[in-house]
């Protein structure tokens, strides 16, 4: 089933249990918030999280920021 065939999700913030390689929705919703940036992440786009901290991240850079790793991007 693709995202266009899915029934509309419940609007608002979802509560999610982050597992190794997967996550389980505890309370239905359309999105979770990035622990670093605060931006909403639609559940269908959620790719990065920390199982121990139970936090979601909008990008790999956000996860590295959370870990305190400084990344120098080319061209900077």
mmCIF file of the N, C-alpha and C atoms, coordinates in Angstrom:
data_MODEL
# 
_entry.id   MODEL 
# 
loop_
_atom_site.group_PDB 
_atom_site.id 
_atom_site.type_symbol 
_atom_site.label_atom_id 
_atom_site.label_alt_id 
_atom_site.label_comp_id 
_atom_site.label_asym_id 
_atom_site.label_entity_id 
_atom_site.label_seq_id 
_atom_site.pdbx_PDB_ins_code 
_atom_site.Cartn_x 
_atom_site.Cartn_y 
_atom_site.Cartn_z 
_atom_site.occupancy 
_atom_site.B_iso_or_equiv 
_atom_site.pdbx_formal_charge 
_atom_site.auth_seq_id 
_atom_site.auth_comp_id 
_atom_site.auth_asym_id 
_atom_site.auth_atom_id 
_atom_site.pdbx_PDB_model_num 
ATOM 1   N N  . UNK A 1 1  ? 0.860  -1.176 0.000  1.00 0.00 ? 1  UNK A N  1 
ATOM 2   C CA . UNK A 1 1  ? 0.000  0.000  0.000  1.00 0.00 ? 1  UNK A CA 1 
ATOM 3   C C  . UNK A 1 1  ? 0.901  1.232  0.000  1.00 0.00 ? 1  UNK A C  1 
ATOM 4   N N  . UNK A 1 2  ? 0.652  2.157  -0.907 1.00 0.00 ? 2  UNK A N  1 
ATOM 5   C CA . UNK A 1 2  ? 1.444  3.383  -0.899 1.00 0.00 ? 2  UNK A CA 1 
ATOM 6   C C  . UNK A 1 2  ? 0.724  4.466  -0.113 1.00 0.00 ? 2  UNK A C  1 
ATOM 7   N N  . UNK A 1 3  ? 1.404  5.592  0.092  1.00 0.00 ? 3  UNK A N  1 
ATOM 8   C CA . UNK A 1 3  ? 0.837  6.626  0.963  1.00 0.00 ? 3  UNK A CA 1 
ATOM 9   C C  . UNK A 1 3  ? -0.424 7.247  0.400  1.00 0.00 ? 3  UNK A C  1 
ATOM 10  N N  . UNK A 1 4  ? -0.653 7.132  -0.901 1.00 0.00 ? 4  UNK A N  1 
ATOM 11  C CA . UNK A 1 4  ? -1.870 7.686  -1.484 1.00 0.00 ? 4  UNK A CA 1 
ATOM 12  C C  . UNK A 1 4  ? -3.071 6.765  -1.270 1.00 0.00 ? 4  UNK A C  1 
ATOM 13  N N  . UNK A 1 5  ? -2.819 5.502  -0.960 1.00 0.00 ? 5  UNK A N  1 
ATOM 14  C CA . UNK A 1 5  ? -3.895 4.546  -0.706 1.00 0.00 ? 5  UNK A CA 1 
ATOM 15  C C  . UNK A 1 5  ? -4.260 4.465  0.772  1.00 0.00 ? 5  UNK A C  1 
ATOM 16  N N  . UNK A 1 6  ? -3.418 5.023  1.628  1.00 0.00 ? 6  UNK A N  1 
ATOM 17  C CA . UNK A 1 6  ? -3.676 4.967  3.068  1.00 0.00 ? 6  UNK A CA 1 
ATOM 18  C C  . UNK A 1 6  ? -4.816 5.888  3.445  1.00 0.00 ? 6  UNK A C  1 
ATOM 19  N N  . UNK A 1 7  ? -5.590 5.499  4.448  1.00 0.00 ? 7  UNK A N  1 
ATOM 20  C CA . UNK A 1 7  ? -6.604 6.422  4.944  1.00 0.00 ? 7  UNK A CA 1 
ATOM 21  C C  . UNK A 1 7  ? -5.927 7.622  5.594  1.00 0.00 ? 7  UNK A C  1 
ATOM 22  N N  . UNK A 1 8  ? -6.596 8.776  5.627  1.00 0.00 ? 8  UNK A N  1 
ATOM 23  C CA . UNK A 1 8  ? -5.972 9.953  6.243  1.00 0.00 ? 8  UNK A CA 1 
ATOM 24  C C  . UNK A 1 8  ? -5.613 9.676  7.696  1.00 0.00 ? 8  UNK A C  1 
ATOM 25  N N  . UNK A 1 9  ? -4.447 10.154 8.105  1.00 0.00 ? 9  UNK A N  1 
ATOM 26  C CA . UNK A 1 9  ? -4.018 9.942  9.483  1.00 0.00 ? 9  UNK A CA 1 
ATOM 27  C C  . UNK A 1 9  ? -4.700 10.940 10.406 1.00 0.00 ? 9  UNK A C  1 
ATOM 28  N N  . UNK A 1 10 ? -4.663 10.625 11.683 1.00 0.00 ? 10 UNK A N  1 
ATOM 29  C CA . UNK A 1 10 ? -5.203 11.511 12.693 1.00 0.00 ? 10 UNK A CA 1 
ATOM 30  C C  . UNK A 1 10 ? -4.331 12.757 12.759 1.00 0.00 ? 10 UNK A C  1 
ATOM 31  N N  . UNK A 1 11 ? -4.914 13.944 12.697 1.00 0.00 ? 11 UNK A N  1 
ATOM 32  C CA . UNK A 1 11 ? -4.089 15.151 12.764 1.00 0.00 ? 11 UNK A CA 1 
ATOM 33  C C  . UNK A 1 11 ? -3.442 15.303 14.143 1.00 0.00 ? 11 UNK A C  1 
ATOM 34  N N  . UNK A 1 12 ? -2.356 16.055 14.179 1.00 0.00 ? 12 UNK A N  1 
ATOM 35  C CA . UNK A 1 12 ? -1.717 16.359 15.457 1.00 0.00 ? 12 UNK A CA 1 
ATOM 36  C C  . UNK A 1 12 ? -0.506 15.503 15.736 1.00 0.00 ? 12 UNK A C  1 
ATOM 37  N N  . UNK A 1 13 ? 0.026  15.696 16.928 1.00 0.00 ? 13 UNK A N  1 
ATOM 38  C CA . UNK A 1 13 ? 1.251  15.046 17.374 1.00 0.00 ? 13 UNK A CA 1 
ATOM 39  C C  . UNK A 1 13 ? 0.994  13.590 17.744 1.00 0.00 ? 13 UNK A C  1 
ATOM 40  N N  . UNK A 1 14 ? 1.814  12.694 17.212 1.00 0.00 ? 14 UNK A N  1 
ATOM 41  C CA . UNK A 1 14 ? 1.728  11.272 17.544 1.00 0.00 ? 14 UNK A CA 1 
ATOM 42  C C  . UNK A 1 14 ? 2.653  10.972 18.718 1.00 0.00 ? 14 UNK A C  1 
ATOM 43  N N  . UNK A 1 15 ? 2.322  9.940  19.463 1.00 0.00 ? 15 UNK A N  1 
ATOM 44  C CA . UNK A 1 15 ? 3.232  9.428  20.490 1.00 0.00 ? 15 UNK A CA 1 
ATOM 45  C C  . UNK A 1 15 ? 3.793  8.121  19.952 1.00 0.00 ? 15 UNK A C  1 
ATOM 46  N N  . UNK A 1 16 ? 5.114  8.018  19.936 1.00 0.00 ? 16 UNK A N  1 
ATOM 47  C CA . UNK A 1 16 ? 5.776  6.899  19.278 1.00 0.00 ? 16 UNK A CA 1 
ATOM 48  C C  . UNK A 1 16 ? 6.760  6.227  20.227 1.00 0.00 ? 16 UNK A C  1 
ATOM 49  N N  . UNK A 1 17 ? 6.829  4.904  20.164 1.00 0.00 ? 17 UNK A N  1 
ATOM 50  C CA . UNK A 1 17 ? 7.833  4.119  20.877 1.00 0.00 ? 17 UNK A CA 1 
ATOM 51  C C  . UNK A 1 17 ? 8.879  3.741  19.835 1.00 0.00 ? 17 UNK A C  1 
ATOM 52  N N  . UNK A 1 18 ? 10.111 4.247  19.990 1.00 0.00 ? 18 UNK A N  1 
ATOM 53  C CA . UNK A 1 18 ? 11.177 4.017  19.021 1.00 0.00 ? 18 UNK A CA 1 
ATOM 54  C C  . UNK A 1 18 ? 11.885 2.708  19.340 1.00 0.00 ? 18 UNK A C  1 
ATOM 55  N N  . UNK A 1 19 ? 11.920 1.811  18.371 1.00 0.00 ? 19 UNK A N  1 
ATOM 56  C CA . UNK A 1 19 ? 12.516 0.490  18.527 1.00 0.00 ? 19 UNK A CA 1 
ATOM 57  C C  . UNK A 1 19 ? 13.737 0.378  17.619 1.00 0.00 ? 19 UNK A C  1 
ATOM 58  N N  . UNK A 1 20 ? 14.465 -0.718 17.726 1.00 0.00 ? 20 UNK A N  1 
ATOM 59  C CA . UNK A 1 20 ? 15.607 -0.961 16.835 1.00 0.00 ? 20 UNK A CA 1 
ATOM 60  C C  . UNK A 1 20 ? 15.097 -1.240 15.431 1.00 0.00 ? 20 UNK A C  1 
ATOM 61  N N  . UNK A 1 21 ? 15.333 -0.303 14.510 1.00 0.00 ? 21 UNK A N  1 
ATOM 62  C CA . UNK A 1 21 ? 14.960 -0.492 13.115 1.00 0.00 ? 21 UNK A CA 1 
ATOM 63  C C  . UNK A 1 21 ? 13.492 -0.292 12.799 1.00 0.00 ? 21 UNK A C  1 
ATOM 64  N N  . UNK A 1 22 ? 12.696 0.091  13.768 1.00 0.00 ? 22 UNK A N  1 
ATOM 65  C CA . UNK A 1 22 ? 11.263 0.282  13.557 1.00 0.00 ? 22 UNK A CA 1 
ATOM 66  C C  . UNK A 1 22 ? 10.729 1.173  14.677 1.00 0.00 ? 22 UNK A C  1 
ATOM 67  N N  . UNK A 1 23 ? 9.490  1.572  14.548 1.00 0.00 ? 23 UNK A N  1 
ATOM 68  C CA . UNK A 1 23 ? 8.834  2.306  15.624 1.00 0.00 ? 23 UNK A CA 1 
ATOM 69  C C  . UNK A 1 23 ? 7.382  1.874  15.710 1.00 0.00 ? 23 UNK A C  1 
ATOM 70  N N  . UNK A 1 24 ? 6.802  2.060  16.890 1.00 0.00 ? 24 UNK A N  1 
ATOM 71  C CA . UNK A 1 24 ? 5.411  1.674  17.126 1.00 0.00 ? 24 UNK A CA 1 
ATOM 72  C C  . UNK A 1 24 ? 4.650  2.918  17.553 1.00 0.00 ? 24 UNK A C  1 
ATOM 73  N N  . UNK A 1 25 ? 3.524  3.157  16.908 1.00 0.00 ? 25 UNK A N  1 
ATOM 74  C CA . UNK A 1 25 ? 2.694  4.306  17.239 1.00 0.00 ? 25 UNK A CA 1 
ATOM 75  C C  . UNK A 1 25 ? 1.850  3.962  18.467 1.00 0.00 ? 25 UNK A C  1 
ATOM 76  N N  . UNK A 1 26 ? 2.027  4.733  19.532 1.00 0.00 ? 26 UNK A N  1 
ATOM 77  C CA . UNK A 1 26 ? 1.284  4.532  20.776 1.00 0.00 ? 26 UNK A CA 1 
ATOM 78  C C  . UNK A 1 26 ? -0.009 5.342  20.739 1.00 0.00 ? 26 UNK A C  1 
ATOM 79  N N  . UNK A 1 27 ? 0.105  6.605  20.306 1.00 0.00 ? 27 UNK A N  1 
ATOM 80  C CA . UNK A 1 27 ? -1.070 7.467  20.150 1.00 0.00 ? 27 UNK A CA 1 
ATOM 81  C C  . UNK A 1 27 ? -1.050 7.993  18.715 1.00 0.00 ? 27 UNK A C  1 
ATOM 82  N N  . UNK A 1 28 ? -2.093 7.730  17.949 1.00 0.00 ? 28 UNK A N  1 
ATOM 83  C CA . UNK A 1 28 ? -2.120 8.150  16.542 1.00 0.00 ? 28 UNK A CA 1 
ATOM 84  C C  . UNK A 1 28 ? -1.954 9.657  16.384 1.00 0.00 ? 28 UNK A C  1 
ATOM 85  N N  . UNK A 1 29 ? -1.329 10.018 15.305 1.00 0.00 ? 29 UNK A N  1 
ATOM 86  C CA . UNK A 1 29 ? -1.128 11.407 14.948 1.00 0.00 ? 29 UNK A CA 1 
ATOM 87  C C  . UNK A 1 29 ? -0.450 11.473 13.595 1.00 0.00 ? 29 UNK A C  1 
ATOM 88  N N  . UNK A 1 30 ? -0.283 12.655 13.072 1.00 0.00 ? 30 UNK A N  1 
ATOM 89  C CA . UNK A 1 30 ? 0.289  12.829 11.746 1.00 0.00 ? 30 UNK A CA 1 
ATOM 90  C C  . UNK A 1 30 ? 1.799  13.009 11.779 1.00 0.00 ? 30 UNK A C  1 
ATOM 91  N N  . UNK A 1 31 ? 2.349  13.429 12.928 1.00 0.00 ? 31 UNK A N  1 
ATOM 92  C CA . UNK A 1 31 ? 3.772  13.767 12.973 1.00 0.00 ? 31 UNK A CA 1 
ATOM 93  C C  . UNK A 1 31 ? 4.338  13.623 14.376 1.00 0.00 ? 31 UNK A C  1 
ATOM 94  N N  . UNK A 1 32 ? 5.688  13.647 14.448 1.00 0.00 ? 32 UNK A N  1 
ATOM 95  C CA . UNK A 1 32 ? 6.420  13.787 15.707 1.00 0.00 ? 32 UNK A CA 1 
ATOM 96  C C  . UNK A 1 32 ? 7.313  15.012 15.540 1.00 0.00 ? 32 UNK A C  1 
ATOM 97  N N  . UNK A 1 33 ? 7.906  15.485 16.605 1.00 0.00 ? 33 UNK A N  1 
ATOM 98  C CA . UNK A 1 33 ? 8.783  16.657 16.527 1.00 0.00 ? 33 UNK A CA 1 
ATOM 99  C C  . UNK A 1 33 ? 10.243 16.239 16.669 1.00 0.00 ? 33 UNK A C  1 
ATOM 100 N N  . UNK A 1 34 ? 11.096 16.897 15.897 1.00 0.00 ? 34 UNK A N  1 
ATOM 101 C CA . UNK A 1 34 ? 12.534 16.679 15.992 1.00 0.00 ? 34 UNK A CA 1 
ATOM 102 C C  . UNK A 1 34 ? 13.007 17.175 17.358 1.00 0.00 ? 34 UNK A C  1 
ATOM 103 N N  . UNK A 1 35 ? 13.793 16.359 18.058 1.00 0.00 ? 35 UNK A N  1 
ATOM 104 C CA . UNK A 1 35 ? 14.290 16.716 19.387 1.00 0.00 ? 35 UNK A CA 1 
ATOM 105 C C  . UNK A 1 35 ? 15.293 17.861 19.344 1.00 0.00 ? 35 UNK A C  1 
ATOM 106 N N  . UNK A 1 36 ? 15.890 18.119 18.190 1.00 0.00 ? 36 UNK A N  1 
ATOM 107 C CA . UNK A 1 36 ? 16.901 19.170 18.073 1.00 0.00 ? 36 UNK A CA 1 
ATOM 108 C C  . UNK A 1 36 ? 16.300 20.451 17.514 1.00 0.00 ? 36 UNK A C  1 
ATOM 109 N N  . UNK A 1 37 ? 15.601 20.351 16.399 1.00 0.00 ? 37 UNK A N  1 
ATOM 110 C CA . UNK A 1 37 ? 15.090 21.541 15.711 1.00 0.00 ? 37 UNK A CA 1 
ATOM 111 C C  . UNK A 1 37 ? 13.665 21.912 16.093 1.00 0.00 ? 37 UNK A C  1 
ATOM 112 N N  . UNK A 1 38 ? 12.909 20.948 16.604 1.00 0.00 ? 38 UNK A N  1 
ATOM 113 C CA . UNK A 1 38 ? 11.511 21.199 16.944 1.00 0.00 ? 38 UNK A CA 1 
ATOM 114 C C  . UNK A 1 38 ? 10.572 21.141 15.754 1.00 0.00 ? 38 UNK A C  1 
ATOM 115 N N  . UNK A 1 39 ? 11.119 20.920 14.554 1.00 0.00 ? 39 UNK A N  1 
ATOM 116 C CA . UNK A 1 39 ? 10.264 20.896 13.368 1.00 0.00 ? 39 UNK A CA 1 
ATOM 117 C C  . UNK A 1 39 ? 9.442  19.605 13.325 1.00 0.00 ? 39 UNK A C  1 
ATOM 118 N N  . UNK A 1 40 ? 8.232  19.676 12.778 1.00 0.00 ? 40 UNK A N  1 
ATOM 119 C CA . UNK A 1 40 ? 7.411  18.471 12.667 1.00 0.00 ? 40 UNK A CA 1 
ATOM 120 C C  . UNK A 1 40 ? 7.972  17.522 11.610 1.00 0.00 ? 40 UNK A C  1 
ATOM 121 N N  . UNK A 1 41 ? 7.906  16.225 11.904 1.00 0.00 ? 41 UNK A N  1 
ATOM 122 C CA . UNK A 1 41 ? 8.343  15.188 10.972 1.00 0.00 ? 41 UNK A CA 1 
ATOM 123 C C  . UNK A 1 41 ? 7.130  14.295 10.711 1.00 0.00 ? 41 UNK A C  1 
ATOM 124 N N  . UNK A 1 42 ? 6.577  14.311 9.495  1.00 0.00 ? 42 UNK A N  1 
ATOM 125 C CA . UNK A 1 42 ? 5.464  13.404 9.193  1.00 0.00 ? 42 UNK A CA 1 
ATOM 126 C C  . UNK A 1 42 ? 5.901  11.956 9.430  1.00 0.00 ? 42 UNK A C  1 
ATOM 127 N N  . UNK A 1 43 ? 5.023  11.135 9.991  1.00 0.00 ? 43 UNK A N  1 
ATOM 128 C CA . UNK A 1 43 ? 5.398  9.757  10.311 1.00 0.00 ? 43 UNK A CA 1 
ATOM 129 C C  . UNK A 1 43 ? 5.897  8.999  9.093  1.00 0.00 ? 43 UNK A C  1 
ATOM 130 N N  . UNK A 1 44 ? 5.338  9.273  7.922  1.00 0.00 ? 44 UNK A N  1 
ATOM 131 C CA . UNK A 1 44 ? 5.788  8.552  6.722  1.00 0.00 ? 44 UNK A CA 1 
ATOM 132 C C  . UNK A 1 44 ? 7.188  8.978  6.282  1.00 0.00 ? 44 UNK A C  1 
ATOM 133 N N  . UNK A 1 45 ? 7.708  10.066 6.834  1.00 0.00 ? 45 UNK A N  1 
ATOM 134 C CA . UNK A 1 45 ? 9.060  10.534 6.513  1.00 0.00 ? 45 UNK A CA 1 
ATOM 135 C C  . UNK A 1 45 ? 10.054 10.315 7.652  1.00 0.00 ? 45 UNK A C  1 
ATOM 136 N N  . UNK A 1 46 ? 9.610  9.725  8.754  1.00 0.00 ? 46 UNK A N  1 
ATOM 137 C CA . UNK A 1 46 ? 10.467 9.495  9.919  1.00 0.00 ? 46 UNK A CA 1 
ATOM 138 C C  . UNK A 1 46 ? 11.512 8.423  9.608  1.00 0.00 ? 46 UNK A C  1 
ATOM 139 N N  . UNK A 1 47 ? 12.786 8.799  9.658  1.00 0.00 ? 47 UNK A N  1 
ATOM 140 C CA . UNK A 1 47 ? 13.876 7.881  9.326  1.00 0.00 ? 47 UNK A CA 1 
ATOM 141 C C  . UNK A 1 47 ? 14.943 7.794  10.413 1.00 0.00 ? 47 UNK A C  1 
ATOM 142 N N  . UNK A 1 48 ? 15.027 8.809  11.272 1.00 0.00 ? 48 UNK A N  1 
ATOM 143 C CA . UNK A 1 48 ? 16.127 8.887  12.233 1.00 0.00 ? 48 UNK A CA 1 
ATOM 144 C C  . UNK A 1 48 ? 15.583 9.053  13.650 1.00 0.00 ? 48 UNK A C  1 
ATOM 145 N N  . UNK A 1 49 ? 16.068 8.209  14.566 1.00 0.00 ? 49 UNK A N  1 
ATOM 146 C CA . UNK A 1 49 ? 15.663 8.312  15.972 1.00 0.00 ? 49 UNK A CA 1 
ATOM 147 C C  . UNK A 1 49 ? 16.695 7.620  16.843 1.00 0.00 ? 49 UNK A C  1 
ATOM 148 N N  . UNK A 1 50 ? 16.573 7.832  18.145 1.00 0.00 ? 50 UNK A N  1 
ATOM 149 C CA . UNK A 1 50 ? 17.453 7.209  19.127 1.00 0.00 ? 50 UNK A CA 1 
ATOM 150 C C  . UNK A 1 50 ? 16.602 6.343  20.043 1.00 0.00 ? 50 UNK A C  1 
ATOM 151 N N  . UNK A 1 51 ? 16.903 5.059  20.070 1.00 0.00 ? 51 UNK A N  1 
ATOM 152 C CA . UNK A 1 51 ? 16.126 4.113  20.879 1.00 0.00 ? 51 UNK A CA 1 
ATOM 153 C C  . UNK A 1 51 ? 16.286 4.399  22.364 1.00 0.00 ? 51 UNK A C  1 
ATOM 154 N N  . UNK A 1 52 ? 17.517 4.650  22.808 1.00 0.00 ? 52 UNK A N  1 
ATOM 155 C CA . UNK A 1 52 ? 17.792 4.878  24.229 1.00 0.00 ? 52 UNK A CA 1 
ATOM 156 C C  . UNK A 1 52 ? 17.140 6.164  24.719 1.00 0.00 ? 52 UNK A C  1 
ATOM 157 N N  . UNK A 1 53 ? 17.309 7.246  23.964 1.00 0.00 ? 53 UNK A N  1 
ATOM 158 C CA . UNK A 1 53 ? 16.755 8.539  24.368 1.00 0.00 ? 53 UNK A CA 1 
ATOM 159 C C  . UNK A 1 53 ? 15.286 8.699  23.995 1.00 0.00 ? 53 UNK A C  1 
ATOM 160 N N  . UNK A 1 54 ? 14.772 7.809  23.126 1.00 0.00 ? 54 UNK A N  1 
ATOM 161 C CA . UNK A 1 54 ? 13.384 7.880  22.659 1.00 0.00 ? 54 UNK A CA 1 
ATOM 162 C C  . UNK A 1 54 ? 13.092 9.251  22.048 1.00 0.00 ? 54 UNK A C  1 
ATOM 163 N N  . UNK A 1 55 ? 13.968 9.660  21.110 1.00 0.00 ? 55 UNK A N  1 
ATOM 164 C CA . UNK A 1 55 ? 13.836 10.948 20.435 1.00 0.00 ? 55 UNK A CA 1 
ATOM 165 C C  . UNK A 1 55 ? 13.870 10.747 18.921 1.00 0.00 ? 55 UNK A C  1 
ATOM 166 N N  . UNK A 1 56 ? 13.158 11.604 18.220 1.00 0.00 ? 56 UNK A N  1 
ATOM 167 C CA . UNK A 1 56 ? 13.165 11.609 16.758 1.00 0.00 ? 56 UNK A CA 1 
ATOM 168 C C  . UNK A 1 56 ? 14.038 12.751 16.260 1.00 0.00 ? 56 UNK A C  1 
ATOM 169 N N  . UNK A 1 57 ? 14.597 12.577 15.054 1.00 0.00 ? 57 UNK A N  1 
ATOM 170 C CA . UNK A 1 57 ? 15.452 13.593 14.439 1.00 0.00 ? 57 UNK A CA 1 
ATOM 171 C C  . UNK A 1 57 ? 15.032 13.796 12.992 1.00 0.00 ? 57 UNK A C  1 
ATOM 172 N N  . UNK A 1 58 ? 15.093 15.024 12.542 1.00 0.00 ? 58 UNK A N  1 
ATOM 173 C CA . UNK A 1 58 ? 14.662 15.356 11.182 1.00 0.00 ? 58 UNK A CA 1 
ATOM 174 C C  . UNK A 1 58 ? 15.698 15.003 10.125 1.00 0.00 ? 58 UNK A C  1 
ATOM 175 N N  . UNK A 1 59 ? 16.951 14.813 10.542 1.00 0.00 ? 59 UNK A N  1 
ATOM 176 C CA . UNK A 1 59 ? 18.024 14.526 9.585  1.00 0.00 ? 59 UNK A CA 1 
ATOM 177 C C  . UNK A 1 59 ? 19.196 13.891 10.319 1.00 0.00 ? 59 UNK A C  1 
ATOM 178 N N  . UNK A 1 60 ? 20.138 13.310 9.563  1.00 0.00 ? 60 UNK A N  1 
ATOM 179 C CA . UNK A 1 60 ? 21.345 12.790 10.218 1.00 0.00 ? 60 UNK A CA 1 
ATOM 180 C C  . UNK A 1 60 ? 22.139 13.903 10.915 1.00 0.00 ? 60 UNK A C  1 
ATOM 181 N N  . UNK A 1 61 ? 22.130 15.108 10.344 1.00 0.00 ? 61 UNK A N  1 
ATOM 182 C CA . UNK A 1 61 ? 22.838 16.231 10.961 1.00 0.00 ? 61 UNK A CA 1 
ATOM 183 C C  . UNK A 1 61 ? 22.235 16.577 12.325 1.00 0.00 ? 61 UNK A C  1 
ATOM 184 N N  . UNK A 1 62 ? 20.911 16.505 12.430 1.00 0.00 ? 62 UNK A N  1 
ATOM 185 C CA . UNK A 1 62 ? 20.255 16.784 13.711 1.00 0.00 ? 62 UNK A CA 1 
ATOM 186 C C  . UNK A 1 62 ? 20.680 15.764 14.761 1.00 0.00 ? 62 UNK A C  1 
ATOM 187 N N  . UNK A 1 63 ? 20.776 14.503 14.376 1.00 0.00 ? 63 UNK A N  1 
ATOM 188 C CA . UNK A 1 63 ? 21.215 13.457 15.303 1.00 0.00 ? 63 UNK A CA 1 
ATOM 189 C C  . UNK A 1 63 ? 22.651 13.718 15.754 1.00 0.00 ? 63 UNK A C  1 
ATOM 190 N N  . UNK A 1 64 ? 23.531 14.073 14.814 1.00 0.00 ? 64 UNK A N  1 
ATOM 191 C CA . UNK A 1 64 ? 24.916 14.369 15.172 1.00 0.00 ? 64 UNK A CA 1 
ATOM 192 C C  . UNK A 1 64 ? 25.015 15.585 16.083 1.00 0.00 ? 64 UNK A C  1 
ATOM 193 N N  . UNK A 1 65 ? 24.196 16.589 15.834 1.00 0.00 ? 65 UNK A N  1 
ATOM 194 C CA . UNK A 1 65 ? 24.150 17.767 16.704 1.00 0.00 ? 65 UNK A CA 1 
ATOM 195 C C  . UNK A 1 65 ? 23.763 17.359 18.118 1.00 0.00 ? 65 UNK A C  1 
ATOM 196 N N  . UNK A 1 66 ? 22.765 16.485 18.236 1.00 0.00 ? 66 UNK A N  1 
ATOM 197 C CA . UNK A 1 66 ? 22.316 16.004 19.542 1.00 0.00 ? 66 UNK A CA 1 
ATOM 198 C C  . UNK A 1 66 ? 23.446 15.287 20.276 1.00 0.00 ? 66 UNK A C  1 
ATOM 199 N N  . UNK A 1 67 ? 24.283 14.569 19.508 1.00 0.00 ? 67 UNK A N  1 
ATOM 200 C CA . UNK A 1 67 ? 25.400 13.842 20.099 1.00 0.00 ? 67 UNK A CA 1 
ATOM 201 C C  . UNK A 1 67 ? 26.602 14.738 20.388 1.00 0.00 ? 67 UNK A C  1 
ATOM 202 N N  . UNK A 1 68 ? 26.532 16.002 19.930 1.00 0.00 ? 68 UNK A N  1 
ATOM 203 C CA . UNK A 1 68 ? 27.622 16.930 20.161 1.00 0.00 ? 68 UNK A CA 1 
ATOM 204 C C  . UNK A 1 68 ? 28.752 16.809 19.158 1.00 0.00 ? 68 UNK A C  1 
ATOM 205 N N  . UNK A 1 69 ? 28.479 16.165 18.022 1.00 0.00 ? 69 UNK A N  1 
ATOM 206 C CA . UNK A 1 69 ? 29.487 15.994 16.981 1.00 0.00 ? 69 UNK A CA 1 
ATOM 207 C C  . UNK A 1 69 ? 29.418 17.187 16.042 1.00 0.00 ? 69 UNK A C  1 
ATOM 208 N N  . UNK A 1 70 ? 30.557 17.813 15.812 1.00 0.00 ? 70 UNK A N  1 
ATOM 209 C CA . UNK A 1 70 ? 30.611 18.931 14.884 1.00 0.00 ? 70 UNK A CA 1 
ATOM 210 C C  . UNK A 1 70 ? 31.003 18.403 13.515 1.00 0.00 ? 70 UNK A C  1 
ATOM 211 N N  . UNK A 1 71 ? 30.190 18.740 12.517 1.00 0.00 ? 71 UNK A N  1 
ATOM 212 C CA . UNK A 1 71 ? 30.423 18.271 11.169 1.00 0.00 ? 71 UNK A CA 1 
ATOM 213 C C  . UNK A 1 71 ? 30.794 19.448 10.297 1.00 0.00 ? 71 UNK A C  1 
ATOM 214 N N  . UNK A 1 72 ? 31.918 19.331 9.604  1.00 0.00 ? 72 UNK A N  1 
ATOM 215 C CA . UNK A 1 72 ? 32.308 20.389 8.669  1.00 0.00 ? 72 UNK A CA 1 
ATOM 216 C C  . UNK A 1 72 ? 31.859 19.956 7.276  1.00 0.00 ? 72 UNK A C  1 
ATOM 217 N N  . UNK A 1 73 ? 30.961 20.717 6.699  1.00 0.00 ? 73 UNK A N  1 
ATOM 218 C CA . UNK A 1 73 ? 30.475 20.419 5.371  1.00 0.00 ? 73 UNK A CA 1 
ATOM 219 C C  . UNK A 1 73 ? 31.413 21.036 4.349  1.00 0.00 ? 73 UNK A C  1 
ATOM 220 N N  . UNK A 1 74 ? 31.577 20.389 3.222  1.00 0.00 ? 74 UNK A N  1 
ATOM 221 C CA . UNK A 1 74 ? 32.459 20.926 2.189  1.00 0.00 ? 74 UNK A CA 1 
ATOM 222 C C  . UNK A 1 74 ? 31.910 22.272 1.722  1.00 0.00 ? 74 UNK A C  1 
ATOM 223 N N  . UNK A 1 75 ? 32.805 23.220 1.501  1.00 0.00 ? 75 UNK A N  1 
ATOM 224 C CA . UNK A 1 75 ? 32.405 24.554 1.091  1.00 0.00 ? 75 UNK A CA 1 
ATOM 225 C C  . UNK A 1 75 ? 32.225 25.520 2.247  1.00 0.00 ? 75 UNK A C  1 
ATOM 226 N N  . UNK A 1 76 ? 32.336 25.019 3.482  1.00 0.00 ? 76 UNK A N  1 
ATOM 227 C CA . UNK A 1 76 ? 32.203 25.898 4.662  1.00 0.00 ? 76 UNK A CA 1 
ATOM 228 C C  . UNK A 1 76 ? 33.542 26.473 5.052  1.00 0.00 ? 76 UNK A C  1 
# 
